[in-house]
């Protein structure tokens, strides 16, 4: 197996920790960078005992650190971000500093160190509320929040660094990634861990709006595989990472409560600003580099629920 060195920014985060596991299985040397503002050391403790992995506590806003750590690195998987639409609305400057300027720092350091390729974690939120479904990469972006603006800026930086400086980049637009280790505690948490956590506590799941909004939910292990496939291929540009299937939040609540054998009726609260109504990925472009989601929603939910460690079928 290859022993190329890879760097994962945001490596102690939800997606980053799963990606680190997969990279180790593929024989890579892995360096994780995370400032632990949203990531958790507990997410990676189980793999830090291996010789092939190293953890550095630091931020993508620290260019000198990045420039040092990217020396002799083959691939950079840039996942570090403040990952929340509501949080970006409350603090647009912090969102921009990490999500946009941090991405520019990563690209500058990658160029300076002649990294083979950068894989950038973008977001389906860049499409905004454009009614056309499914979302295709050739559609015009229509960002609705500071978070999505910053993510789109990161994409543009990646494309410019590829064209102007010859640095290969691939931007992965994630569609609602979920799975084990996704934190339910934050007020900005995604819908699935919040549903599971509240049901486990005997509380009613909360739905923002009427619940008829639809989402394309992507299991985290599929997202991790998409990163590695994109890195090891010659694919560059922008790619959707989803499943090509969608479900309403009302139906999702029924599915989660059914899998947990609970009878918990959701309560509805007012819609959150910046949220979009419908989302669905066209993943045909990503299939060109081998992406093929292996988990259906029920399988992914079962593994997610079991990952909470407090429930068994």
ChimeraX attribute file (.defattr): number of C-alpha atoms within 10 A of each C-alpha:
attribute: neighborCount
match mode: 1-to-1
recipient: residues
	/A:1	7
	/A:2	8
	/A:3	13
	/A:4	13
	/A:5	20
	/A:6	24
	/A:7	26
	/A:8	25
	/A:9	26
	/A:10	29
	/A:11	32
	/A:12	31
	/A:13	30
	/A:14	23
	/A:15	26
	/A:16	27
	/A:17	26
	/A:18	23
	/A:19	27
	/A:20	26
	/A:21	17
	/A:22	17
	/A:23	22
	/A:24	17
	/A:25	10
	/A:26	13
	/A:27	14
	/A:28	21
	/A:29	20
	/A:30	26
	/A:31	21
	/A:32	25
	/A:33	27
	/A:34	25
	/A:35	20
	/A:36	15
	/A:37	13
	/A:38	16
	/A:39	22
	/A:40	19
	/A:41	17
	/A:42	11
	/A:43	20
	/A:44	22
	/A:45	13
	/A:46	10
	/A:47	15
	/A:48	14
	/A:49	10
	/A:50	10
	/A:51	9
	/A:52	16
	/A:53	21
	/A:54	15
	/A:55	18
	/A:56	15
	/A:57	13
	/A:58	17
	/A:59	20
	/A:60	25
	/A:61	19
	/A:62	12
	/A:63	17
	/A:64	11
	/A:65	15
	/A:66	24
	/A:67	18
	/A:68	11
	/A:69	18
	/A:70	23
	/A:71	15
	/A:72	15
	/A:73	20
	/A:74	21
	/A:75	25
	/A:76	25
	/A:77	26
	/A:78	25
	/A:79	25
	/A:80	28
	/A:81	28
	/A:82	18
	/A:83	20
	/A:84	17
	/A:85	22
	/A:86	19
	/A:87	17
	/A:88	22
	/A:89	16
	/A:90	11
	/A:91	13
	/A:92	17
	/A:93	13
	/A:94	16
	/A:95	26
	/A:96	23
	/A:97	17
	/A:98	20
	/A:99	30
	/A:100	22
	/A:101	20
	/A:102	23
	/A:103	28
	/A:104	21
	/A:105	19
	/A:106	26
	/A:107	27
	/A:108	18
	/A:109	21
	/A:110	26
	/A:111	21
	/A:112	13
	/A:113	18
	/A:114	17
	/A:115	20
	/A:116	18
	/A:117	26
	/A:118	28
	/A:119	24
	/A:120	26
	/A:121	24
	/A:122	28
	/A:123	22
	/A:124	27
	/A:125	26
	/A:126	23
	/A:127	23
	/A:128	22
	/A:129	17
	/A:130	17
	/A:131	12
	/A:132	12
	/A:133	11
	/A:134	16
	/A:135	21
	/A:136	19
	/A:137	19
	/A:138	8
	/A:139	10
	/A:140	12
	/A:141	17
	/A:142	15
	/A:143	21
	/A:144	19
	/A:145	22
	/A:146	24
	/A:147	31
	/A:148	28
	/A:149	23
	/A:150	25
	/A:151	29
	/A:152	25
	/A:153	20
	/A:154	24
	/A:155	26
	/A:156	15
	/A:157	18
	/A:158	26
	/A:159	21
	/A:160	14
	/A:161	19
	/A:162	20
	/A:163	12
	/A:164	8
	/A:165	11
	/A:166	14
	/A:167	22
	/A:168	21
	/A:169	30
	/A:170	26
	/A:171	28
	/A:172	24
	/A:173	25
	/A:174	22
	/A:175	24
	/A:176	21
	/A:177	21
	/A:178	23
	/A:179	25
	/A:180	23
	/A:181	19
	/A:182	22
	/A:183	21
	/A:184	18
	/A:185	11
	/A:186	9
	/A:187	11
	/A:188	14
	/A:189	15
	/A:190	18
	/A:191	18
	/A:192	24
	/A:193	22
	/A:194	21
	/A:195	21
	/A:196	24
	/A:197	19
	/A:198	15
	/A:199	21
	/A:200	17
	/A:201	8
	/A:202	12
	/A:203	15
	/A:204	19
	/A:205	21
	/A:206	17
	/A:207	20
	/A:208	16
	/A:209	16
	/A:210	14
	/A:211	20
	/A:212	15
	/A:213	17
	/A:214	19
	/A:215	22
	/A:216	23
	/A:217	28
	/A:218	26
	/A:219	26
	/A:220	26
	/A:221	21
	/A:222	21
	/A:223	25
	/A:224	19
	/A:225	20
	/A:226	26
	/A:227	24
	/A:228	18
	/A:229	16
	/A:230	24
	/A:231	23
	/A:232	12
	/A:233	13
	/A:234	12
	/A:235	18
	/A:236	20
	/A:237	16
	/A:238	22
	/A:239	28
	/A:240	26
	/A:241	34
	/A:242	31
	/A:243	22
	/A:244	20
	/A:245	17
	/A:246	20
	/A:247	17
	/A:248	17
	/A:249	20
	/A:250	15
	/A:251	12
	/A:252	22
	/A:253	21
	/A:254	16
	/A:255	15
	/A:256	21
	/A:257	20
	/A:258	12
	/A:259	14
	/A:260	20
	/A:261	11
	/A:262	13
	/A:263	12
	/A:264	18
	/A:265	14
	/A:266	18
	/A:267	14
	/A:268	14
	/A:269	12
	/A:270	9
	/A:271	13
	/A:272	11
	/A:273	11
	/A:274	19
	/A:275	17
	/A:276	19
	/A:277	16
	/A:278	21
	/A:279	29
	/A:280	24
	/A:281	25
	/A:282	19
	/A:283	21
	/A:284	17
	/A:285	16
	/A:286	20
	/A:287	16
	/A:288	13
	/A:289	18
	/A:290	14
	/A:291	21
	/A:292	17
	/A:293	19
	/A:294	14
	/A:295	15
	/A:296	13
	/A:297	19
	/A:298	13
	/A:299	11
	/A:300	21
	/A:301	25
	/A:302	17
	/A:303	13
	/A:304	21
	/A:305	23
	/A:306	16
	/A:307	15
	/A:308	19
	/A:309	9
	/A:310	9
	/A:311	11
	/A:312	11
	/A:313	8
